Amino acid sequence: MSSSKEEKKQPKASGKASQQGRGKGSRDHRPKQKSQKAVAGARESKQVVKKKLGKPFESYMSAQDVSHGLKRGELIKSVIKINKKNFEQSFVTSPDGGSDIFISTLHARNRALEGDVVVIRLIPSTQSKNVKPSDQTDSTAAAGIGTTETAGDSGSSKTVPGSCKNGSVAEKCPGKEGEVMELGKSVTCSTDTAIQPQKMGQVVFIMEKKHSRVATGNLKAYDKADQTAIFAPADHRLPRVLVPLSDCPDGYVKRPTDFSNILFVGRITEWPADSPFACGHLARSLGEAGQIEPETEGFLIEYGIDSEEFPPEVLDCLPKNLPWKIPEDELAKRRDLRSECIFTIDPATARDLDDALHCKRIGEGLFQVGVHIADVSYFVRPKTALDKMARERATSVYLVQKVIPMLPRLLCEELCSLNANEDRLAFSVIWSIDKKGNVHDEWFGRTVIRSCAKMAYGHAQQLIEDPNRQWNEDELPDIAGGHSLEEVICCVHDLQTIAKSLRRKRFSEGALRLDQPKLSFSLDSKTGLPNGCGIYELKDSNRLIEEFMLLANIAVSHRIYKAFPHQSLLRRHQAPQSHMLDQLVRLCSSYGIKLDASSSASLHSSMQKYSGEEDMAKALVLTSLLSRPMQVAKYFCTGCLEDVRAFRHYALNVPLYTHFTSPIRRYADVIVHRLLAASLGIDEPFTDSADVVEDISENCNDKRKAAKRVQELSNEMFFAIFIQECGPLFESGRVINVMDKSFDVLVLKFGIVVRVYCEQLPLKSWKLESDGTKSSLRIVWKRPDAQESDDRGAAISDQSLGLFAPVEVKLFDKGERLKYAAVIARPSFKLEDECH
């Protein structure tokens, strides 16, 4: 990864703690034990690990043998996924759509890391394992390999630093372009089908090392004789790494405990077949572990997110004469829409405004509706240093407290951003459309616009909900360009009418919507710490924007594919993994919930039965469970897929789809703009080959995945800090998964899943039970103390926890680095209830 911070190797990692972040200063790093113990600890760890590993890893097959094996169907190529709760277990997706192929041991994983493209060989069925629902969290972890942890494809992903706009998934408009299937975390749901045979495999070759081999973590111990120290990554799925003692900061050998709470960046350079340890180098220190900024920098480095300032050669590509004005010859080439009543609707604190709308009545029940997108491709020209940087970054990354932009801020916040009362270049799609959502005509082209107002979603929502209200001047944004508030209100209402028709029509034609709950935070303006947290609520103003963005994306996808059938960059969403989905349908049926998963339309219809307020908890559980069999939407080049049926977008239930509406923060959209301009003959020909477009697509997929994971980590960190600052929290939850010694609970207020361990509850016993169709965890509480008695009556001692079971959850700080834990309350009933 170019220009990432860990590339800047220093002779020695500094041990200085960061004073940034939470504003509480650095902690005391005085020695707590003698350095000799660190030496002994390193030697002991090595011995334990070597004993645990036993035989060496298997040597990889040759590339030639792998190629032959894949052609003969003897080997399988897939992406490896490692269990977050147990690093010894990993999985790859089965190419036949059946259950995942289980890789049960470290030896079978054979040094592959999370996300690597691997080649596996199936283990003969006689050696296959019967897998039961088990959390597998009390297996002894190898000290050197890791530590077992014990505790809609929305085309828009953006949030604003310090805002209450979706910290984790970071939507500009959650669900803005409808592909919600890839949003939020996949929840590991119990199969609830008792013991079942599962195909098993082992890694024989690493085709592509997708994992960056970079990690953040701590120094654990050192061995002076070997001149090495043990670096322990914070991600337990990574191996411990032997690093040269010379990489460690000055003073580490004499005072190792001074550095026990310092966060370092380490790089894995190799993992020998005969060693349980990887080998590598210590690159640098980030500061004190548990502080916001060092931890955030660690996330970015580990997932290859380039957060450096833009280099001079990139900045040289930007306009020099500021304030910049649109050249007269460029104005002459464009359709002039500056007199139209065009406006933006975004989060109140958004700065990168890449879409605007207009709507006017043109008679005979028709409306002219325009979607106007920032013309980024005017500034980002092919094969320039700016283009290369944007292509590499591929996406902006929206964290809870800040944004890592894809483009320099001069472009994304000023020259490209469709700011109010400023002349801006746009790429527009304009339709003649009736109020039932039927398109009568469409036009594509480059335009110049002048937005008359920057509206927040809240403003638009108020206009929708209360159309006859008399507004004060300070309640709504200024309206520029000679347009009136009444004109804007009329436009919003007409757009809302059409949007509702488009939405109704879309779902009647088979679209599916699964809205994953998304956290939003409010941050203290002085400390930057979270002081509020909740689920971002989607409203009609969000849905209004979503419908027109979808309409534009679909229209553009057809236009560019017609012009460039072998070079178009589109976006596809495959159908869910059939085996997992069928299994879930049977599970839900055993609880009296009928899901028809035969198509996206039937699944959406099934879910609509639980859309009422009284079924909110059940709907949240079902949405979480359904997220796992759903596949991730991906960019692709049309010339690299032979079967046009594979182009289809399952969730939207359309044959073609692409991303056109967010070029400020997605490079895929920039390519689509170039394709569209070339198809209209208004820019240079599009000459990239199918292979080049496919490479761009794959990079966009990889960077989008990395950005999503970093957003999740940012969200998790701020939630842990929120519990530290405001906890403990007591909330209602529903059980969504049971295992032999633990269970997962969906916390309804926050939409997060927490794991509760039986051993951390005051229980006499617990047992996983199954009737062959569904499983439950039978727990028996110890007798409560006298102090626990209250007027609610006696406590229930025997409790069965199955899917959908209601529980009360306590979330509390564990006193460790950004970690919190969950327990459930003992249920109670009134004595008179027992009589009935």
C-alpha positions in Angstrom: 0.0 0.0 0.0 1.6 3.2 -1.1 2.3 6.2 1.2 0.9 4.4 4.3 2.5 5.4 7.5 4.0 2.0 8.4 6.0 2.2 5.2 8.1 4.9 6.8 10.4 2.5 8.7 12.4 4.0 11.5 15.6 2.6 12.9 13.8 2.2 16.3 10.3 2.5 17.4 9.7 5.5 19.6 8.2 4.7 23.0 6.7 8.1 23.5 3.0 8.0 24.5 0.6 10.1 22.6 -1.0 13.1 24.4 -3.8 13.3 21.9 -7.1 11.6 21.8 -9.2 11.3 25.0 -7.6 14.3 26.6 -6.8 12.5 29.8 -3.0 12.6 29.4 -0.6 9.7 29.3 -0.6 7.0 32.0 2.1 6.1 34.4 4.5 3.6 32.7 6.8 3.0 35.7 8.2 -0.5 36.0 6.0 -3.0 37.8 8.3 -6.0 37.5 11.9 -6.7 36.8 13.1 -7.1 33.3 14.4 -10.7 34.0 10.7 -11.7 34.1 10.2 -10.5 30.6 13.2 -12.6 29.5 11.7 -15.7 31.2 8.3 -14.9 29.8 9.6 -14.9 26.3 11.4 -18.2 26.6 8.4 -19.8 28.3 6.0 -18.5 25.6 8.2 -19.9 22.9 8.3 -23.3 24.6 4.5 -23.4 25.1 3.9 -22.4 21.6 6.3 -24.9 20.0 4.7 -27.6 22.1 1.2 -26.5 21.1 2.1 -26.4 17.4 3.7 -29.8 17.3 4.5 -30.8 13.7 5.5 -28.1 11.2 3.1 -26.6 8.8 2.6 -28.4 5.5 4.6 -27.0 2.5 2.6 -25.3 -0.1 1.9 -26.9 -3.5 3.7 -25.5 -6.5 1.9 -22.9 -8.6 1.9 -25.4 -11.6 0.3 -28.2 -9.5 -2.3 -25.7 -8.1 -3.2 -24.6 -11.7 -3.7 -28.2 -12.8 -5.7 -29.0 -9.6 -8.0 -26.1 -10.1 -8.6 -27.0 -13.8 -9.4 -30.6 -12.8 -11.8 -29.5 -10.0 -9.6 -31.2 -7.4 -8.9 -27.9 -5.6 -11.1 -24.9 -4.6 -10.2 -21.3 -4.8 -11.9 -19.0 -2.2 -11.4 -16.3 0.3 -10.6 -17.4 3.9 -12.6 -16.1 6.9 -11.3 -16.6 10.4 -13.6 -16.9 13.4 -13.3 -13.7 15.4 -14.0 -15.6 18.6 -11.6 -18.6 18.0 -8.6 -18.0 15.7 -8.1 -21.8 15.4 -11.3 -22.1 13.3 -11.8 -20.7 9.8 -14.1 -21.1 6.8 -14.3 -20.6 3.0 -17.4 -20.4 1.0 -18.4 -23.5 -0.9 -18.6 -22.9 -4.7 -21.7 -25.1 -4.9 -23.7 -22.8 -2.6 -23.7 -25.3 0.2 -22.5 -24.9 3.7 -19.2 -23.3 4.3 -16.1 -25.5 4.1 -14.7 -25.8 7.6 -10.9 -25.4 8.3 -10.7 -26.8 11.8 -7.1 -26.2 12.9 -4.1 -23.9 12.6 -2.3 -26.5 10.7 -5.1 -26.8 8.2 -5.2 -23.0 7.8 -1.5 -23.2 7.0 -0.4 -19.6 7.7 -3.2 -18.0 5.7 -4.5 -14.7 7.2 -8.0 -13.2 7.2 -9.2 -12.2 3.7 -6.4 -14.0 1.8 -7.4 -15.7 -1.5 -6.5 -19.3 -0.8 -6.6 -22.7 -2.6 -7.9 -25.5 -0.5 -8.1 -29.3 -0.8 -11.1 -31.0 0.6 -10.5 -33.6 3.3 -12.1 -37.0 2.5 -15.6 -37.4 3.8 -14.5 -40.2 6.1 -12.5 -37.6 8.0 -15.3 -35.0 8.0 -16.3 -33.6 11.3 -19.7 -33.4 13.0 -20.1 -29.8 14.0 -22.4 -28.7 16.8 -23.3 -25.2 17.9 -20.4 -24.4 20.2 -18.7 -21.2 21.0 -15.3 -23.0 21.3 -14.1 -20.2 23.5 -12.5 -22.2 26.3 -9.9 -24.0 24.2 -6.5 -23.2 25.4 -4.9 -20.7 23.1 -1.4 -21.0 21.9 0.6 -18.3 23.4 2.4 -17.4 20.3 -0.3 -17.9 17.7 -3.0 -15.8 19.4 -5.4 -15.6 22.3 -8.9 -16.9 22.2 -11.2 -14.0 23.1 -13.3 -14.6 26.1 -15.3 -11.7 26.7 -29.4 -2.8 1.5 -25.9 -2.0 -0.4 -26.3 1.7 0.3 -24.4 3.4 -2.3 -23.7 6.3 0.1 -21.4 5.9 3.0 -20.6 9.1 4.8 -20.7 10.7 8.1 -19.4 14.0 9.5 -16.9 14.3 12.3 -18.6 14.6 15.6 -22.0 14.2 14.1 -24.9 12.0 15.0 -24.9 10.4 11.6 -24.2 6.8 11.7 -20.8 6.2 13.3 -20.1 2.7 12.1 -21.5 2.2 8.7 -21.4 6.0 8.3 -24.1 6.7 5.9 -24.6 10.0 4.3 -28.1 8.8 3.9 -28.5 5.3 5.3 -29.9 3.3 2.6 -29.5 6.1 0.1 -29.1 3.9 -2.8 -30.9 0.8 -1.5 -28.2 -1.8 -1.5 -28.6 -2.4 2.2 -27.6 -6.1 2.1 -23.9 -5.3 2.5 -24.4 -2.9 5.4 -23.8 -3.6 9.1 -22.2 -6.7 10.6 -23.0 -10.2 9.7 -24.4 -11.9 12.7 -23.3 -15.5 13.3 -26.6 -17.2 13.9 -26.9 -20.6 15.3 -28.0 -23.2 12.8 -30.1 -24.7 15.6 -30.1 -28.0 13.8 -28.2 -30.0 16.3 -25.2 -31.9 15.1 -24.6 -31.9 11.4 -21.8 -33.1 9.0 -19.7 -30.4 7.4 -17.2 -30.5 4.6 -13.7 -29.8 5.8 -10.6 -28.6 3.9 -7.0 -27.5 4.3 -5.1 -24.7 2.7 -2.5 -25.9 0.2 -1.6 -22.5 -1.4 -2.0 -18.8 -0.9 -3.1 -17.4 -4.2 -3.1 -13.7 -3.1 -2.1 -12.2 0.2 -5.0 -9.8 0.6 -4.2 -9.2 4.3 -1.8 -6.3 4.6 0.5 -8.3 7.0 0.5 -5.1 9.1 -0.9 -5.0 12.6 -1.1 -3.0 15.8 -0.3 -4.5 19.1 1.9 -4.6 22.2 5.4 -5.9 23.1 4.9 -8.8 25.4 8.4 -10.2 26.2 11.9 -10.5 24.9 14.7 -12.9 24.7 18.2 -11.3 25.1 19.9 -14.5 24.0 18.1 -14.6 20.6 18.0 -10.8 20.4 14.2 -10.9 19.7 11.1 -9.6 21.2 7.5 -10.9 21.0 5.0 -8.6 19.3 1.4 -9.5 20.1 -1.1 -8.1 17.6 -4.4 -6.8 19.0 -6.2 -8.9 16.4 -6.2 -12.4 17.9 -6.5 -14.0 14.5 -2.9 -13.0 13.7 0.1 -14.9 14.9 2.5 -13.5 17.4 5.6 -12.0 15.7 9.3 -12.3 16.5 10.9 -8.9 15.9 14.5 -7.9 16.3 15.4 -6.4 19.6 17.1 -3.6 17.7 13.7 -2.5 16.5 12.5 -1.9 20.0 12.6 1.6 21.6 15.6 2.7 23.7 15.2 1.6 27.3 12.9 -1.4 26.5 15.4 -4.0 27.6 16.0 -2.3 31.0 12.4 -1.2 31.6 10.1 -3.4 29.5 7.0 -2.7 31.6 7.3 1.0 30.8 6.1 0.0 27.3 3.5 -2.5 28.2 0.7 0.0 27.4 2.2 1.5 24.3 0.6 0.7 20.9 3.1 -0.4 18.2 2.9 -1.1 14.5 4.4 -4.4 13.4 4.8 -5.9 9.9 4.9 -9.6 9.2 7.6 -10.4 6.6 7.4 -14.2 6.6 6.0 -17.1 8.5 8.3 -20.1 8.3 6.7 -23.6 8.0 8.6 -24.9 11.0 7.7 -22.1 13.4 4.6 -21.1 15.3 5.8 -17.5 15.2 5.8 -15.3 12.3 8.9 -13.1 11.7 8.8 -9.4 11.1 9.8 -5.9 12.1 8.5 -3.2 14.5 7.8 -0.1 12.4 6.9 2.6 14.9 4.9 3.4 18.0 1.5 5.1 17.9 1.1 6.2 21.5 -0.9 5.0 24.5 -3.2 2.1 23.9 -6.9 2.9 24.5 -6.6 6.5 23.3 -8.8 7.6 20.4 -6.3 8.9 18.0 -3.6 6.2 18.4 -6.2 3.5 18.1 -7.7 5.1 15.1 -4.4 5.5 13.4 -3.8 1.8 14.1 -7.0 0.8 12.4 -6.1 2.8 9.3 -2.6 1.4 9.1 -3.7 -2.2 9.6 -6.3 -2.1 6.9 -4.2 -0.2 4.4 -6.2 3.1 4.5 -3.9 5.9 3.3 -4.5 8.8 5.6 -1.4 10.8 4.7 -1.6 14.4 3.3 -1.8 14.5 -0.4 1.7 14.8 -2.0 2.8 17.8 -4.0 2.5 16.0 -7.4 -1.2 15.4 -6.6 -1.8 19.0 -5.4 -0.2 20.2 -8.6 -3.1 18.8 -10.6 -5.5 21.2 -8.8 -6.6 24.6 -10.2 -4.1 27.2 -9.2 -5.9 30.5 -9.7 -8.2 30.8 -6.7 -11.0 31.6 -6.3 -11.6 29.4 -9.3 -14.2 30.3 -11.9 -15.7 28.1 -14.6 -14.0 28.9 -18.0 -16.3 30.5 -20.5 -15.5 27.9 -23.1 -16.6 25.2 -20.7 -19.8 27.0 -20.0 -20.5 27.1 -23.7 -20.4 23.2 -23.9 -22.9 22.7 -21.1 -26.7 22.9 -20.6 -27.2 25.9 -18.3 -29.5 25.1 -15.5 -28.5 27.9 -13.1 -32.0 29.5 -13.2 -33.7 26.3 -12.0 -34.8 25.7 -8.5 -32.1 23.2 -7.6 -31.2 22.2 -4.0 -29.3 19.7 -1.9 -30.5 17.5 0.9 -27.8 16.1 3.2 -26.9 15.8 6.8 -26.8 19.2 8.5 -23.0 19.2 8.9 -22.1 17.6 5.5 -19.4 19.3 3.6 -19.0 17.1 0.5 -22.3 17.7 -1.3 -22.3 15.5 -4.4 -26.0 15.3 -5.4 -28.7 17.9 -6.0 -32.3 17.7 -7.2 -34.8 19.8 -9.1 -38.5 19.3 -9.9 -40.9 21.4 -11.9 -44.3 20.8 -13.4 -44.4 20.7 -17.2 -48.1 20.2 -17.8 -50.4 17.2 -18.6 -49.6 15.6 -15.3 -45.9 15.5 -16.1 -42.9 16.7 -14.0 -39.4 17.4 -15.1 -37.1 15.9 -12.4 -33.3 16.3 -12.5 -30.6 14.5 -10.5 -27.4 16.6 -10.7 -24.1 15.0 -9.6 -20.8 16.8 -9.0 -18.7 16.6 -12.2 -15.6 15.2 -10.6 -14.3 13.8 -13.8 -13.8 17.4 -15.1 -11.1 17.9 -12.5 -9.8 14.3 -12.2 -8.4 13.6 -15.6 -7.2 10.1 -16.6 -3.6 9.0 -15.9 -2.7 12.1 -13.9 -1.1 11.9 -10.4 -4.5 13.0 -9.0 -6.3 10.2 -10.9 -3.7 7.6 -9.7 -4.1 8.6 -6.1 -7.9 8.6 -6.3 -7.8 5.2 -8.0 -5.6 3.8 -5.3 -7.6 5.2 -2.4 -10.9 4.3 -4.2 -13.2 5.6 -1.4 -13.5 8.1 1.3 -13.5 6.6 4.8 -16.0 7.9 7.3 -15.1 7.4 10.9 -17.1 8.6 13.9 -14.9 11.6 14.5 -13.4 12.4 11.1 -13.3 11.7 7.4 -10.3 10.4 5.4 -11.1 11.9 1.9 -10.5 10.2 -1.4 -9.8 13.6 -3.0 -8.1 16.8 -1.7 -10.4 19.0 0.3 -10.2 21.8 -2.3 -12.2 19.5 -4.6 -14.4 17.5 -2.2 -15.4 20.4 0.0 -15.2 23.3 -2.4 -14.8 23.1 -6.2 -16.8 19.9 -6.7 -19.1 20.2 -3.8 -22.5 21.5 -4.9 -22.5 24.4 -2.4 -25.4 26.8 -2.3 -25.3 29.9 -4.3 -22.2 28.8 -6.2 -21.8 28.0 -9.9 -20.9 24.3 -10.1 -20.2 21.8 -12.9 -22.5 18.8 -12.8 -23.4 15.6 -14.7 -27.1 15.4 -14.9 -29.9 12.9 -15.6 -33.2 14.6 -16.3 -36.5 12.8 -16.8 -40.1 13.6 -17.8 -42.0 11.6 -15.3 -45.6 11.4 -14.0 -46.7 11.2 -10.4 -47.0 7.4 -10.6 -43.3 7.1 -11.3 -43.6 6.2 -15.0 -40.7 7.7 -17.0 -41.7 9.2 -20.3 -38.3 10.6 -21.4 -34.8 10.9 -20.1 -31.7 13.0 -20.9 -28.1 12.7 -19.9 -25.5 15.4 -20.2 -23.1 17.8 -18.6 -24.6 20.9 -17.0 -23.8 24.0 -15.0 -26.0 24.5 -11.9 -26.4 26.9 -9.0 -28.0 25.3 -5.9 -30.4 27.7 -4.3 -30.4 26.0 -0.8 -28.4 23.5 1.3 -31.2 21.7 3.2 -30.6 19.2 5.9 -32.7 16.0 6.1 -34.4 17.5 9.1 -35.5 20.5 7.1 -36.9 18.4 4.3 -38.6 16.1 6.8 -40.3 19.1 8.4 -41.5 20.3 5.0 -42.9 16.9 4.2 -44.7 16.4 7.6 -46.1 20.0 8.0 -46.7 21.5 4.5 -49.0 24.3 5.7 -46.8 25.5 8.5 -45.8 29.2 8.6 -42.0 29.2 8.8 -39.8 31.8 10.5 -36.7 32.9 8.6 -34.3 31.2 11.1 -36.0 27.8 10.9 -34.9 27.0 7.3 -31.8 27.7 5.3 -31.5 30.8 3.1 -33.1 30.5 -0.3 -30.8 32.1 -3.0 -31.1 32.8 -6.7 -34.4 34.7 -6.6 -36.3 31.5 -5.6 -38.9 31.5 -2.9 -39.5 29.3 0.1 -42.9 28.4 -1.4 -41.2 27.2 -4.6 -38.9 25.0 -2.7 -41.7 23.6 -0.6 -43.7 22.8 -3.7 -40.7 21.0 -5.2 -40.1 18.9 -2.1 -43.7 17.8 -2.0 -43.8 16.9 -5.7 -40.6 15.0 -5.3 -42.0 13.2 -2.3 -45.2 12.2 -4.2 -43.1 10.8 -7.1 -40.7 9.1 -4.7 -43.5 7.3 -2.9 -44.7 6.0 -6.2 -41.2 4.9 -7.3 -40.8 3.1 -4.0 -44.1 1.3 -4.2 -43.5 0.3 -7.8 -39.9 -0.9 -7.0 -41.1 -3.2 -4.2 -44.1 -4.5 -6.3 -41.5 -5.5 -8.9 -39.5 -7.6 -6.5 -37.0 -5.4 -4.6 -35.9 -6.4 -1.1 -35.0 -4.1 1.8 -33.3 -5.2 5.0 -32.4 -2.2 7.1 -29.6 -3.0 9.5 -29.7 -0.7 12.5 -26.9 1.8 12.4 -25.4 3.5 15.4 -25.0 7.3 15.6 -23.1 9.2 18.2 -23.1 12.7 19.6 -19.7 13.9 20.6 -18.7 16.4 23.3 -17.4 19.5 21.4 -14.5 20.0 23.9 -13.3 16.5 24.7 -14.4 14.6 21.5 -15.8 11.9 23.7 -19.2 10.4 23.0 -22.0 11.7 25.2 -25.0 10.2 23.4 -25.6 7.1 21.3 -28.6 5.6 19.5 -29.9 4.1 16.2 -30.1 6.5 13.2 -33.7 6.7 12.2 -34.6 6.6 8.5 -37.3 9.0 7.6 -39.2 10.0 4.4 -36.6 12.6 3.5 -33.9 9.9 3.4 -36.1 7.7 1.3 -36.9 10.5 -1.1 -33.3 11.0 -1.9 -32.7 7.2 -2.1 -35.3 6.7 -4.8 -33.9 9.3 -7.1 -30.4 8.1 -6.6 -31.5 4.6 -7.5 -33.4 5.8 -10.5 -30.2 7.6 -11.8 -27.9 4.7 -11.1 -30.1 2.3 -12.9 -30.6 4.6 -15.9 -26.9 5.2 -16.3 -26.1 1.5 -16.0 -28.3 0.8 -19.1 -26.8 3.7 -21.0 -23.1 2.8 -20.5 -23.7 -1.0 -21.0 -25.4 -0.4 -24.3 -22.4 1.8 -25.4 -19.6 -0.4 -23.9 -20.8 -4.0 -23.5 -17.3 -5.2 -22.7 -15.8 -2.3 -20.7 -18.6 -1.1 -18.4 -18.1 -1.0 -14.7 -21.3 -2.2 -13.0 -22.4 -3.5 -9.6 -23.9 -6.9 -9.0 -25.4 -8.6 -6.0 -25.6 -12.3 -6.0 -28.5 -14.3 -4.5 -28.1 -15.4 -0.9 -26.1 -18.6 -0.1 -28.9 -21.1 -0.7 -27.9 -23.7 1.9 -27.7 -21.1 4.7 -30.9 -19.4 3.7 -32.8 -22.7 3.5 -31.5 -23.6 6.9 -32.6 -20.3 8.4 -36.1 -20.7 6.8 -36.5 -24.1 8.5 -35.3 -22.6 11.8 -37.8 -19.8 11.7 -40.5 -22.2 10.7 -39.9 -24.1 13.9 -40.7 -20.9 15.8 -43.9 -20.3 13.9 -42.3 -17.7 11.6 -43.0 -18.3 7.9 -40.4 -16.9 5.5 -40.7 -17.4 1.8 -37.2 -17.1 0.5 -37.9 -18.3 -3.1 -37.2 -14.8 -4.4 -36.2 -11.3 -3.2 -39.9 -10.3 -3.7 -41.3 -13.1 -1.5 -38.7 -12.5 1.2 -39.5 -8.8 1.3 -43.2 -9.7 1.5 -42.5 -12.1 4.4 -40.6 -9.5 6.3 -43.3 -6.9 5.9 -45.5 -9.0 8.2 -43.3 -7.9 11.0 -43.0 -4.2 10.2 -45.4 -3.0 12.9 -44.3 -1.4 16.1 -45.4 -4.5 18.1 -43.1 -6.7 16.1 -40.1 -4.4 16.1 -37.9 -6.7 18.2 -38.8 -9.7 16.1 -38.0 -7.8 12.9 -34.6 -6.7 14.2 -33.7 -10.3 15.1 -34.9 -11.6 11.7 -32.9 -8.8 9.9 -29.8 -9.8 11.8 -30.2 -13.5 11.1 -30.9 -12.8 7.4 -27.7 -10.8 7.0 -25.5 -13.8 7.2 -26.6 -15.7 4.1 -26.8 -12.5 2.1 -23.8 -11.9 -0.1 -21.9 -8.7 -0.6 -22.6 -6.5 -3.6 -19.5 -6.1 -5.8 -18.2 -4.0 -8.7 -17.2 -5.9 -11.8 -16.4 -5.4 -15.5 -19.0 -6.6 -18.0 -16.3 -8.0 -20.3 -15.0 -10.4 -17.6 -18.3 -12.2 -16.9 -19.7 -14.3 -19.7 -23.2 -14.9 -18.4 -25.3 -11.7 -18.4 -27.6 -13.3 -15.8 -24.7 -12.9 -13.4 -24.9 -9.1 -13.8 -28.2 -9.1 -11.8 -28.6 -7.2 -8.6 -30.6 -9.5 -6.2 -31.7 -7.0 -3.6 -32.9 -4.4 -6.1 -34.1 -7.1 -8.5 -32.8 -5.3 -11.6 -30.7 -6.7 -14.4 -28.2 -3.9 -14.4 -27.0 -1.5 -11.8 -24.0 0.8 -11.2 -22.8 3.7 -9.0 -23.0 7.1 -10.6 -24.1 9.4 -7.8 -21.1 9.8 -5.4 -18.0 10.5 -7.4 -16.5 12.8 -4.7 -16.1 9.8 -2.5 -16.1 6.7 -4.7 -13.7 6.1 -7.6 -16.0 3.6 -9.2 -18.4 6.5 -9.9 -15.6 8.5 -11.5 -15.1 5.7 -14.0 -18.8 5.5 -14.6 -18.8 9.3 -15.4 -16.1 8.8 -17.9 -18.0 5.9 -19.5 -21.2 8.0 -19.7 -19.4 11.0 -21.2 -17.7 8.8 -23.8 -21.1 7.2 -24.6 -22.5 10.7 -25.3 -19.5 11.8 -27.3 -18.8 14.7 -25.0 -15.4 13.7 -23.8 -12.4 11.7 -24.9 -13.0 8.0 -25.9 -12.9 5.5 -23.2 -9.9 3.3 -24.0 -9.4 1.2 -20.8 -9.5 -2.5 -21.6 -11.8 -4.9 -19.8 -8.8 -6.2 -17.8 -8.0 -2.7 -16.6 -11.6 -2.0 -15.6 -11.7 -5.3 -13.8 -8.5 -4.4 -11.9 -10.2 -1.1 -10.9 -13.3 -3.0 -9.8 -11.4 -5.4 -7.6 -9.5 -2.6 -6.0 -12.7 -0.7 -5.3 -14.2 -3.8 -3.8 -11.1 -4.4 -1.6 -10.9 -0.8 -0.4 -14.6 -0.6 0.2 -14.4 -3.7 2.4 -11.4 -2.3 4.3 -13.2 1.0 4.8 -16.3 -0.7 6.1 -14.2 -2.7 8.6 -12.4 0.4 9.8 -15.8 2.2 10.2 -17.0 -0.8 12.3 -13.9 -0.6 14.4 -14.3 3.1 14.9 -17.9 2.5 15.9 -16.9 -0.3 18.3 -14.3 1.9 19.9 -16.6 4.8 20.5 -19.3 2.5 21.9 -16.8 1.0 24.3 -15.8 4.6 25.4 -19.5 5.5 25.7 -19.9 2.7 28.1 -16.8 3.8 30.0 -18.1 7.3 30.2 -21.8 6.7 30.7 -22.2 3.1 31.8 -23.2 0.7 33.0 -26.1 0.5 30.7 -29.3 -1.6 31.2 -31.2 -2.5 28.1 -33.7 -4.9 26.6 -32.4 -7.6 24.2 -33.4 -10.7 22.3 -31.4 -13.9 22.1 -30.3 -14.6 18.5 -27.8 -17.5 18.9 -27.2 -20.2 21.5 -24.0 -22.3 22.0 -22.9 -24.8 24.6 -21.4 -22.2 27.0 -22.6 -18.8 25.8 -25.3 -17.1 23.9 -25.5 -13.9 21.7 -28.0 -11.2 22.4 -29.2 -8.4 20.1 -29.4 -5.2 22.2 -32.5 -3.5 20.7 -31.7 0.1 21.5 -28.4 0.0 19.8 -28.7 -2.8 17.2 -25.5 -4.4 18.4 -24.9 -8.0 19.2 -23.1 -9.0 22.4 -22.0 -12.3 23.7 -22.9 -13.4 27.2 -20.8 -16.2 28.8 -22.5 -18.6 31.2 -19.5 -18.8 33.5 -19.8 -15.0 34.2 -23.4 -15.4 35.5 -24.4 -16.7 38.9 -25.6 -20.1 37.6 -25.7 -23.5 39.1 -25.6 -25.2 35.7 -26.2 -24.8 32.0 -26.9 -27.2 29.2 -27.4 -27.0 25.5 -30.6 -28.9 24.5 -32.0 -29.7 21.1 -35.0 -31.5 19.8 -33.5 -32.0 16.4 -35.0 -28.9 14.9 -34.1 -26.1 17.3 -31.7 -25.6 20.2 -32.0 -23.8 23.5 -29.7 -23.2 26.4 -31.2 -24.4 29.7 -29.7 -22.4 32.6 -30.3 -22.8 36.3 -29.7 -19.7 38.5 -28.2 -20.0 41.9 -30.5 -19.0 44.8 -30.6 -15.2 45.1 -29.1 -13.4 48.1 -31.5 -11.8 50.6 -30.4 -8.4 49.3 -31.7 -9.3 45.9 -35.3 -9.9 47.0 -37.7 -7.1 46.1 -41.4 -6.5 45.8 -41.4 -8.1 42.3 -41.5 -11.5 44.0 -39.3 -14.6 43.8 -36.7 -15.0 41.1 -37.1 -17.7 38.5 -34.3 -20.3 38.9 -34.8 -22.3 35.7 -34.7 -20.5 32.4 -34.7 -21.7 28.8 -32.9 -19.4 26.3 -33.8 -19.9 22.6 -34.1 -17.8 19.6 -36.2 -14.6 20.2 -36.1 -15.1 24.0 -36.4 -11.7 25.8 -33.6 -10.8 28.3 -32.4 -7.7 30.2 -28.8 -6.9 29.4 -26.2 -5.1 31.5 -23.3 -3.6 29.5 -20.4 -2.6 31.6 -16.7 -1.6 31.3 -14.3 -4.5 31.7 -11.5 -2.2 32.9 -9.4 -3.4 30.0 -8.3 -1.6 26.8 -11.6 -0.5 25.1 -13.4 -3.6 26.1 -16.8 -4.0 27.6 -18.8 -7.1 28.7 -22.4 -8.1 28.9 -24.4 -10.1 31.5 -28.1 -10.7 31.7 -30.4 -10.1 34.7 -32.1 -12.9 36.6 -35.8 -12.9 35.4 -38.4 -12.4 38.1 -42.2 -13.0 38.4 -44.8 -11.9 40.9 -45.9 -14.6 43.3 -49.5 -14.2 42.2 -48.6 -15.1 38.6 -47.6 -18.5 39.8 -51.1 -19.2 41.0 -52.4 -18.8 37.4 
